[in-house]
Amino acid sequence: MLTLTCPHCGIRAEETELSPGGEAHLKRYGPGDSDEQFEAYMFARKNPKGVHFERWRHAYGCGKWFLAARCTATLEVFGTYPAQTSAPPEHIIAAIRARRPGWEAGQ
């Protein structure tokens, strides 16, 4: 079972206490953008085998959104951080590279 630590309240929660929110760090498109950009934002998502950045909500806890870096193949969690962060923090990148030598963002 997937277990994540909420960076806001510090509670270590199983996935049954959380609500998934999809891929993290997406550029949002809306009014004024092209139909192709909006379609890509709504429907085109990465589905990697390996390191992935996701949005989660601590639904049965503090209720706040946060981001997580994890491996989709093994459920290994590299860390969590607040949703207001525009890119993965350096300590998360370092944790990934420590366990996955040679890993680069965007793989």
N, C-alpha and C positions, 0 to 999 in steps of 0.2 A: 504494500500500500504506500502511496505517495504521502510523505509528511513534510510540511513546510513550516517555517517559523515566520510569524507575522512580524515585520520590522517595526510596526507601530506599537503593538501591545506586548510583544515578546513571547506570545503564546505559541507553543509548538502544536500544530493542528494537523489532523489527518485530513485527507482530501474530502471526506464526507462533511467536514465543517466549512469547506471552502467552495466558492463558485468560480469556475474557470471563465476567463474573459478573452481568450484567444491570444493571438500573437502580439508581442510588445513592440514598442518603438516604431509604429507605423506612422507614415505621414497621412494625416486626415485630409480628405478632399470633400468638398461640398459645393454650395452655390457659387457660381462664377468659374468653376473648373469644367474641363471637358467631360463629356459622357464617358470616354475611355478611361480617364483618370479615376472618376468616381466608380466605375465598374471594377477596375483593378483593385481599388481600395476595399470595396464591399465583398468581392468574391475571390480574388487571387491571394491565397495564403501559402506560406511556406509550410511544408510538412516534412521536415528533415528527420533523418535517422541520425541522432547525435545531439549536440548542444543546441538548445533552443531557448529563446527568451519569451516568457509568457506573462499575461496579466492574470491576477487572481484577486478575489475579494474574500475577506474573512467574514463570511456570511453569518456564521453562528458565534461570532465573537465581537470584535470592535466595529465590524462593518466596513472597514476601510479597504481601499484598493492598494495592491502592491504588485511588484514585479518579481519574477523568479527566473533564475538560470538553472536549467536542468538538462539531463541527457534523456532523450525520448526512448532510447533503447534499453537503458538500465534503471531509469528513475533516480539516478544519482543527482542530488541537489548540490549545486555549487554555491548557492547563496540567494538571499532575497534582499530587496531594497525598495524604497518608497516609489510609488507610481509617478510622482512628480519629476522623477529623474529622466532627463532626455536621452541619455545613453548609459550603458552599463558602467557602473563605477569601476575604478581601477582595481580595487580589491577583489571584485567578482571576476574580472578578466584574469588577474593573477591566479586565483583559485582554479579557474578552468585550465590555464596553461600549466599549472603545477601537476594536474592530473591528466592532461592531454597535451604532452609536449608537441610543439609544432602547430597547434591549433591557431587559426587566425579568424577574426570576426568575418562573417559573411560566408563561412564554409557551410 
